[in-house]
Amino acid sequence: MRSSKRWGYAVWLVLIGGFAVLHALNLRADFPNHSPWYMDWAKYTDEGWYGNAAIRAHLFGHWYLPGDFNPAPAAPVWPFLEWVLFFFTGVTIQAARGLAVAFFFVNLVLSYMLLRTRGPRWMALLALSLLATSPFLYCFSRLATLEPMLIAFTLASLNLAVRLPRLRRPLWASAWIGLLFTLMMLTKATALFLLPALGWAMVLPLWQRRKSAPEIPRTRAGAGYRPGGARPTIFAPWGEGTGLRLWGGGLALRCAVTAAGSFAVTFGLWMALVTGFGFLPDYKYLFFVNTYVKPPEFYWPLVSFWWSFHGMLWVDRLLIPLAGLVVAGAVLGWRSAWGRNLLLDPVFGASVWATAGYILFMTYQDHPQPRYFAVVAFFSFFVVAQGAGALLGETGPGLVRAMRPGPARFAGWAVIGLAALAVGINGAWTLTYAAHPEYTFVGAAERLTRYIDEHPNGRRMLVSISGDQITLVTHLPALCDDFGTPSPAIPDLVAKLARYQPGWYAAWNDLDPGTLEDLHSRFSLEQVASFRAFDDSDRNLLVLFKLHPLAGGQVRNPGDQNLQVPLPDDKFDVPVQ
């Protein structure tokens, strides 16, 4: 490589690295206010929810709280890693977010490794530039949520899958793919919708190797062989004798069966432990609370699909349409070399399948949230970079097929130009977020905890949908008022309140009538403080209530009176709605 080219790549890597490092700065800062993704719930709930087992284990000596939200049996990988990390850092929101950012760094490396199997260095660096400068990924990769780790396991699986034909022991690699898929499923069950992408990446390279493998002669003693005579020549597929019996020898099938078996054994072992220790209700409950009521109209899947498909614009209003044009162009240009090469590229196909799988998940769930599209962002950016490479005729690592000037080459440079424009705009946007960190929620959580400590009220325990998030920030013990695995001993929130006797309740902006009814069964409410946080008009005021036990341990019966309205012994002025 010429010296000037080496220097160009070095500068490019430094710029990518610089934007990547921005993700690790000011980790205590809140999710940026006034962003297009202000409504995402994760910024005030998920970081505490999915790490609460690790948080409780270090702060209170137990990871499980009966009757409360305990997602660890269904998603154990993230809290386990946080539990290990907290031995070194203590329980802090910076440590939890630092773990997510570390996975983002890993994802950049894995993305580069994956794309370099199918294209030149510049193509891989273009994809990394789109990832590192994306303001969408800047915001969501800095949250201690499950998506960065899910992407990491997915990329690791795909890296192994596309390399299977080259490996000396592909069955061992397939077993590792099965184990990685177990980790994906135990990180976030939506990994199931990424299975077609993984299957495509496993099977297609083996099929292509089989189609392109030369027949090589081998000799052996066989029927009619006489000592001293000429050995008969037998033609065998490329790779036989090296452990690479390709399609004809059933390698693709054996790899798939090995991966499936590895997954079945490891996932089955975890489920046996969950069932044996009595945590199966908690496992099922995570899926129950993530099942949303579907509209009654028979055509609701079409409406849901439109919302999910249109939601991809949350990622980027330039790059997502550009990725769509690349896919559409490849399909329409199937007869052209670039379109055929692109559609038969395992990484490109896996990227399309992964994006389609996640859109299918959000369509089925009928509840798209911006954070879900972090997976879509990675694979859509891969599509853009690979599309540019295919249009310019660069089809393999270091292999350049010279193309005469024409529409395809012009389109390739147009894709690169639009991608460069997106990098510039997004880079400036990301720099703005990084240069102006805000601490509204962290400050609100600290002031709320300080108020509770300065005004004792029996138990120091808080009830709030953001309770686990507040615990992560200030170590205040908390319960979730919205979720909790029902059991014969603690079937509902009323029983949970009776069991734990909390002293405080915090809500966002208003009071939910159902929650107020449950609280009224044992308490009257006194509004004592409020704290500004975030920019969502529905979630920008954290209101603190003191819970006063009813006189003489009285328990109200909802059948005797309406408990979903303010009662004479209450003192609050926020709306009930």
C-alpha positions in Angstrom: 0.0 0.0 0.0 1.3 3.4 -0.9 2.4 5.6 2.0 -0.2 8.3 1.2 -2.9 5.6 1.3 -1.7 4.2 4.6 -1.8 7.7 6.1 -5.3 8.2 4.7 -6.5 5.1 6.4 -4.7 6.0 9.6 -6.4 9.4 9.7 -9.8 7.7 8.9 -9.3 5.3 11.8 -8.4 8.1 14.2 -11.6 10.0 13.3 -13.7 6.8 13.8 -12.0 6.2 17.1 -12.6 9.7 18.2 -16.3 9.5 17.6 -16.4 6.1 19.3 -14.7 7.5 22.4 -17.4 10.2 22.7 -19.8 7.4 23.7 -17.7 6.7 26.8 -17.6 10.3 28.1 -20.0 11.7 30.7 -21.7 8.4 31.4 -23.6 9.8 34.3 -25.4 12.2 31.9 -29.1 11.6 31.0 -30.4 10.5 27.7 -30.2 13.7 25.6 -33.2 15.9 25.9 -35.1 17.2 22.9 -34.1 14.3 20.7 -36.5 12.6 18.2 -36.5 9.6 20.5 -37.7 11.4 23.7 -40.6 9.0 24.2 -38.6 5.9 24.6 -39.3 4.3 28.0 -35.9 2.8 28.5 -34.3 6.0 29.7 -36.2 5.9 33.0 -36.9 2.2 33.5 -34.9 -0.4 31.6 -31.4 0.3 32.9 -32.7 -0.5 36.4 -35.1 -3.3 35.5 -32.8 -5.5 33.6 -29.9 -5.1 36.0 -31.9 -5.2 39.2 -30.7 -8.7 40.1 -27.1 -7.5 40.2 -28.0 -4.3 41.9 -29.9 -6.0 44.7 -27.3 -8.7 45.2 -24.6 -6.1 45.9 -26.7 -3.5 47.8 -29.1 -5.7 49.8 -27.6 -9.2 49.8 -30.3 -10.8 47.7 -31.0 -10.8 44.0 -34.7 -11.9 44.1 -37.6 -9.9 45.5 -40.8 -12.0 45.7 -43.8 -10.4 44.0 -41.7 -7.8 42.3 -40.4 -7.6 38.7 -37.6 -10.2 38.4 -36.5 -10.5 34.7 -33.2 -12.3 35.5 -34.5 -15.8 35.0 -35.5 -14.9 31.4 -32.6 -12.5 30.7 -29.7 -13.6 32.9 -26.6 -12.7 30.9 -26.7 -8.9 31.4 -27.3 -9.0 35.2 -24.6 -11.6 35.5 -22.0 -9.5 33.8 -23.1 -6.4 35.8 -22.8 -8.5 39.0 -19.2 -9.3 38.1 -18.4 -5.8 37.1 -19.9 -4.3 40.3 -17.3 -6.2 42.4 -14.7 -3.9 40.9 -16.6 -0.6 40.4 -19.3 -0.7 43.0 -23.0 -0.2 42.0 -23.0 2.9 39.8 -24.9 4.0 36.7 -21.6 4.9 35.1 -20.4 1.3 35.5 -23.6 -0.2 34.0 -23.5 2.2 31.1 -19.8 1.7 30.6 -20.5 -2.0 30.1 -22.9 -1.2 27.3 -20.4 1.2 25.7 -17.8 -1.6 25.9 -20.1 -3.8 23.9 -20.5 -0.9 21.4 -16.7 -0.9 21.0 -16.7 -4.6 20.5 -19.5 -4.3 18.0 -17.3 -1.9 15.9 -14.5 -4.4 15.8 -16.8 -7.3 15.0 -18.5 -5.3 12.3 -15.2 -4.6 10.7 -14.2 -8.2 10.8 -17.5 -9.3 9.3 -17.4 -6.8 6.4 -13.8 -7.5 5.6 -14.7 -11.1 4.8 -16.7 -9.8 1.8 -15.1 -6.5 0.7 -12.2 -4.1 0.8 -11.0 -2.1 3.7 -12.6 1.2 2.7 -16.1 -0.5 2.6 -15.7 -1.7 6.2 -14.4 1.6 7.4 -17.4 3.4 5.7 -19.8 1.2 7.7 -17.8 2.0 10.9 -18.0 5.7 10.1 -21.8 5.4 9.8 -22.0 3.6 13.1 -19.7 5.8 15.1 -21.2 9.1 14.0 -24.9 8.1 14.3 -26.6 10.2 16.9 -29.3 7.5 17.2 -26.6 4.9 18.2 -24.9 7.5 20.4 -28.0 8.0 22.4 -29.0 4.3 22.7 -25.5 2.7 23.0 -24.9 4.8 26.2 -27.9 3.3 28.0 -27.4 0.1 30.1 -29.9 -1.8 28.0 -29.8 -5.2 26.3 -29.5 -4.2 22.7 -25.7 -3.5 22.5 -24.9 -7.0 24.0 -27.5 -8.7 21.7 -25.8 -7.1 18.7 -22.4 -8.3 19.9 -23.5 -11.9 20.2 -25.2 -11.7 16.8 -22.1 -10.3 15.1 -19.9 -12.9 16.7 -22.2 -15.6 15.4 -22.3 -14.2 11.9 -18.5 -13.9 11.9 -18.2 -17.6 12.6 -21.0 -18.5 10.2 -19.5 -16.8 7.1 -16.1 -18.4 7.8 -17.3 -22.0 8.2 -16.0 -23.1 4.7 -12.5 -21.9 5.6 -12.3 -23.5 9.1 -10.5 -26.8 9.7 -13.1 -27.8 12.2 -16.4 -26.3 11.1 -18.5 -28.6 13.3 -16.8 -27.1 16.4 -17.4 -23.6 15.1 -21.1 -24.6 14.6 -21.3 -25.7 18.2 -20.0 -22.3 19.2 -22.6 -20.7 17.0 -25.3 -22.7 18.9 -23.9 -21.6 22.2 -23.8 -17.9 21.0 -27.4 -18.2 20.0 -28.3 -19.4 23.5 -26.6 -16.3 24.8 -28.6 -14.2 22.4 -31.8 -15.8 23.6 -30.9 -15.3 27.2 -30.0 -11.7 26.5 -33.2 -10.8 24.7 -35.8 -13.3 23.4 -36.3 -11.2 20.3 -33.1 -13.0 19.1 -35.5 -15.6 17.8 -36.3 -13.2 14.9 -32.6 -13.0 14.0 -32.4 -16.8 13.4 -33.1 -16.5 9.7 -30.2 -14.2 9.3 -27.9 -16.6 11.1 -29.1 -19.6 9.1 -28.6 -17.7 5.8 -25.0 -16.8 6.9 -24.3 -20.4 7.7 -25.7 -22.2 4.7 -25.0 -19.8 1.8 -21.2 -19.8 2.1 -21.1 -23.6 2.2 -23.4 -23.8 -0.8 -21.3 -21.3 -2.7 -18.1 -23.1 -1.8 -19.6 -26.4 -3.0 -20.7 -24.8 -6.3 -17.2 -23.2 -6.9 -15.1 -26.1 -5.5 -13.0 -27.8 -8.2 -13.0 -31.6 -8.5 -9.6 -32.9 -7.5 -8.4 -36.4 -8.2 -7.6 -38.8 -5.4 -6.6 -42.4 -5.7 -7.3 -45.4 -3.5 -7.2 -49.2 -3.7 -10.6 -50.4 -4.8 -12.4 -53.0 -6.8 -10.2 -54.4 -9.5 -7.1 -53.0 -8.0 -4.0 -55.2 -8.4 -0.8 -54.7 -6.4 1.7 -53.0 -8.6 -1.0 -51.9 -11.0 -2.3 -48.3 -11.6 -4.6 -47.0 -8.9 -8.0 -46.0 -10.3 -8.7 -42.2 -10.2 -11.7 -41.1 -8.2 -13.0 -37.5 -8.3 -14.1 -36.0 -5.0 -15.3 -32.6 -4.0 -12.8 -30.0 -3.0 -11.8 -30.3 0.7 -12.5 -34.0 1.3 -9.7 -35.3 3.5 -9.3 -31.9 5.2 -12.5 -32.0 7.2 -14.4 -30.0 4.7 -16.9 -32.4 3.1 -19.0 -29.8 1.4 -22.6 -30.0 0.4 -22.3 -33.4 -1.2 -21.0 -34.8 2.0 -23.6 -33.1 4.1 -21.4 -30.5 5.8 -24.1 -27.8 5.7 -26.6 -30.2 7.2 -24.2 -31.4 9.8 -23.2 -27.8 10.7 -26.9 -26.9 11.1 -27.7 -29.9 13.2 -24.6 -29.3 15.4 -25.5 -25.7 16.0 -29.2 -26.7 16.7 -28.0 -29.4 19.1 -25.6 -27.1 20.9 -28.4 -24.6 21.3 -30.9 -27.2 22.5 -28.5 -28.6 25.1 -27.4 -25.3 26.5 -30.7 -23.5 26.4 -32.4 -26.7 27.8 -29.9 -26.8 30.6 -30.8 -23.2 31.6 -34.5 -23.9 31.4 -34.0 -27.0 33.6 -32.3 -24.8 36.2 -35.0 -22.2 36.0 -37.7 -24.8 36.4 -35.9 -26.7 39.1 -35.4 -23.6 41.3 -39.0 -22.5 40.9 -38.4 -19.4 38.7 -40.5 -20.5 35.7 -43.3 -18.1 36.6 -40.8 -15.2 36.5 -39.5 -16.5 33.1 -43.1 -16.5 31.7 -44.0 -13.2 33.2 -41.5 -11.3 31.1 -43.3 -12.5 28.0 -46.7 -11.8 29.5 -45.9 -8.1 30.3 -44.5 -7.7 26.8 -47.6 -8.9 25.1 -49.8 -6.0 24.1 -53.5 -6.1 23.3 -54.0 -6.2 19.5 -56.6 -4.0 17.8 -59.9 -5.7 17.0 -59.7 -4.9 13.3 -58.7 -7.8 11.1 -56.3 -5.7 9.2 -54.3 -4.6 12.2 -51.1 -6.4 11.0 -51.0 -4.1 8.0 -51.3 -1.0 10.2 -48.7 -2.4 12.7 -46.4 -3.2 9.8 -46.6 0.3 8.5 -45.8 1.7 11.9 -42.8 -0.6 12.3 -41.6 -0.1 8.8 -42.0 3.6 9.0 -40.3 3.6 12.4 -37.0 2.8 10.7 -36.7 6.5 9.9 -36.0 6.9 13.6 -32.6 5.6 12.8 -31.7 8.0 10.0 -33.9 9.8 7.5 -31.2 9.7 4.8 -29.4 6.3 5.3 -32.5 4.2 5.8 -34.1 5.2 2.5 -30.7 4.8 0.9 -30.4 1.2 2.3 -33.9 0.5 0.9 -32.8 1.8 -2.5 -29.8 -0.4 -2.5 -31.9 -3.5 -1.7 -34.5 -2.6 -4.3 -31.8 -1.8 -6.9 -30.1 -5.2 -6.3 -33.5 -7.0 -6.7 -34.4 -5.2 -9.9 -30.8 -5.5 -11.2 -30.6 -9.3 -10.5 -29.4 -9.9 -14.1 -26.5 -7.5 -13.6 -23.2 -8.6 -12.1 -23.4 -6.2 -9.2 -27.0 -7.1 -8.2 -26.4 -10.8 -8.4 -23.2 -10.6 -6.4 -24.8 -8.5 -3.8 -27.9 -10.6 -3.3 -25.8 -13.8 -3.1 -23.4 -12.2 -0.6 -23.9 -14.0 2.8 -23.3 -10.8 4.8 -25.6 -8.7 2.7 -28.3 -11.3 2.9 -27.9 -11.8 6.6 -28.2 -8.0 7.0 -31.5 -7.9 5.1 -32.8 -10.9 6.9 -31.9 -9.4 10.3 -33.6 -6.1 9.5 -36.7 -7.9 8.1 -36.8 -10.2 11.2 -36.8 -7.3 13.6 -39.5 -5.5 11.6 -41.6 -8.7 11.8 -41.1 -8.8 15.6 -42.2 -5.2 16.0 -45.2 -5.8 13.7 -46.2 -8.9 15.7 -45.8 -7.0 19.0 -47.6 -3.9 17.7 -45.5 -1.8 20.0 -42.4 -0.4 18.3 -40.0 1.5 20.5 -37.0 3.5 19.2 -34.5 1.4 21.1 -35.5 -1.7 19.2 -34.2 -0.2 16.0 -30.6 -0.3 17.3 -30.3 -3.7 15.7 -31.9 -2.4 12.5 -29.4 0.5 12.5 -26.3 -1.8 12.4 -27.5 -4.0 9.6 -29.0 -1.2 7.5 -25.6 0.6 7.6 -24.0 -2.6 6.5 -26.4 -2.7 3.5 -25.4 0.9 2.5 -21.6 0.2 2.7 -21.9 -3.2 0.8 -24.1 -1.6 -1.8 -21.5 1.0 -2.5 -18.8 -1.7 -2.8 -20.9 -3.9 -5.1 -21.8 -1.0 -7.4 -18.1 0.0 -7.7 -17.3 -3.6 -8.6 -15.3 -4.5 -5.4 -16.6 -7.9 -4.5 -14.1 -9.6 -2.1 -11.4 -8.8 0.3 -8.8 -7.0 -1.7 -10.3 -8.1 -5.0 -11.3 -5.3 -7.4 -13.1 -6.0 -10.6 -12.5 -3.1 -12.9 -15.7 -1.8 -14.2 -16.1 0.5 -17.2 -17.8 3.8 -16.5 -21.6 3.3 -16.5 -24.8 3.6 -14.5 -23.7 1.1 -11.8 -20.4 2.9 -11.1 -22.1 6.3 -11.1 -24.7 4.9 -8.6 -21.9 3.6 -6.4 -20.2 7.0 -6.2 -23.7 8.5 -5.5 -24.2 6.1 -2.6 -20.7 7.0 -1.2 -21.5 10.7 -1.6 -24.8 10.4 0.3 -23.2 8.3 3.0 -20.4 10.9 3.4 -23.1 13.6 3.6 -24.8 11.6 6.3 -21.5 11.2 8.2 -21.0 14.9 8.2 -24.5 15.8 9.4 -24.7 13.0 11.9 -21.2 13.7 13.2 -22.1 17.4 13.9 -25.3 16.2 15.6 -23.5 13.7 17.8 -20.8 16.3 18.7 -23.7 18.6 19.9 -25.1 15.9 22.2 -21.6 15.0 23.5 -20.7 18.7 24.2 -23.9 19.4 26.2 -24.5 16.6 28.7 -27.5 17.0 31.0 -28.2 15.6 34.4 -31.9 16.2 35.0 -33.0 12.7 36.0 -29.8 11.9 38.0 -30.3 15.1 39.9 -34.0 14.4 40.4 -33.2 10.9 41.8 -30.6 12.4 44.1 -32.9 15.1 45.4 -35.7 12.6 45.9 -33.5 10.3 47.9 -32.1 13.2 50.0 -35.7 14.3 50.8 -36.6 10.8 52.0 -33.5 10.6 54.1 -34.2 14.0 55.7 -37.9 13.2 56.4 -38.0 9.7 57.8 -41.4 7.9 57.4 -41.1 4.4 58.7 -39.6 2.3 55.9 -37.1 3.9 53.5 -38.6 1.9 50.6 -40.0 3.6 47.5 -42.7 2.3 45.2 -42.3 3.6 41.6 -42.2 2.4 38.0 -38.7 4.1 37.9 -37.8 2.6 41.3 -35.1 0.2 40.0 -33.6 3.1 38.0 -33.5 5.3 41.1 -31.9 2.4 43.0 -29.1 2.2 40.4 -28.4 5.9 40.8 -28.8 6.4 44.6 -29.1 2.9 46.2 -32.5 3.7 47.5 -34.5 0.4 48.0 -37.5 0.3 45.7 -40.4 -1.7 44.4 -42.1 -1.5 40.9 -45.7 -0.6 41.1 -46.5 -1.6 37.5 -44.9 -5.0 37.2 -44.5 -8.0 39.5 -44.7 -11.7 39.1 -48.0 -12.9 40.7 -47.9 -15.8 43.1 -50.3 -17.4 45.6 -48.6 -15.4 48.4 -48.4 -12.1 46.5 -51.0 -12.1 43.8 -51.2 -8.4 43.2 -49.9 -4.9 44.1 -52.2 -4.8 47.1 -50.6 -7.9 48.6 -47.1 -6.6 47.7 -47.8 -3.4 49.6 -49.0 -5.4 52.6 -45.8 -7.6 52.4 -43.2 -4.8 52.2 -45.0 -1.8 53.8 -43.2 0.9 51.8 -43.1 4.5 53.1 -43.0 6.4 49.8 -44.4 6.5 46.3 -43.2 8.3 43.2 -45.1 8.9 39.9 -44.5 10.8 36.7 -46.8 13.8 36.2 -50.0 12.2 37.3 -51.6 9.3 39.2 -52.9 6.2 37.5 -56.4 5.3 38.8 -55.6 1.6 39.2 -52.4 2.2 41.1 -54.2 4.8 43.3 -56.9 2.3 44.1 -54.2 -0.3 45.2 -52.4 2.3 47.3 -55.6 3.4 48.9 -56.2 -0.1 50.2 -53.7 0.6 53.0 -52.5 4.2 52.7 -53.5 7.8 52.3 -51.2 9.9 50.0 -49.5 13.2 50.8 -47.7 15.0 48.0 -44.5 16.3 49.4 -42.1 17.2 46.6 -41.7 17.2 42.8 -38.5 17.2 40.7 -38.1 18.3 37.0 -36.5 15.7 34.7 -36.4 14.8 31.0 -38.3 16.5 28.2 -41.3 14.1 27.5 -44.5 16.0 28.3 -45.8 12.9 29.9 -42.7 12.1 31.9 -41.0 15.4 32.9 -42.1 15.8 36.5 -41.2 13.2 39.1 -43.7 13.6 42.0 -43.0 12.2 45.4 -45.8 11.1 47.8 -45.5 10.2 51.5 -47.6 7.0 52.3 -49.5 7.3 55.6 -50.8 3.9 56.9 -54.5 4.0 57.6 -55.4 4.4 61.3 -55.3 1.2 63.3 -54.0 -0.8 60.4 -57.3 -0.5 58.6 -57.6 -2.0 55.1 -60.1 -0.5 52.6 -62.1 -2.7 50.4 -62.6 -1.3 46.8 -66.1 -2.8 46.9 -67.1 -0.5 49.7 -66.2 2.8 48.0 -64.5 4.2 44.9 -60.8 4.2 45.7 -59.7 5.5 42.3 -60.3 9.2 43.2 -58.8 11.5 45.8 -60.2 10.8 49.3 -60.7 13.2 52.2 -57.5 12.1 53.9 -55.3 12.6 50.8 -53.2 15.7 50.2 -52.2 16.0 46.5 -53.1 18.1 43.5 -51.7 16.2 40.6 -54.4 14.8 38.2 -55.7 11.3 38.4 -55.8 10.0 34.8 
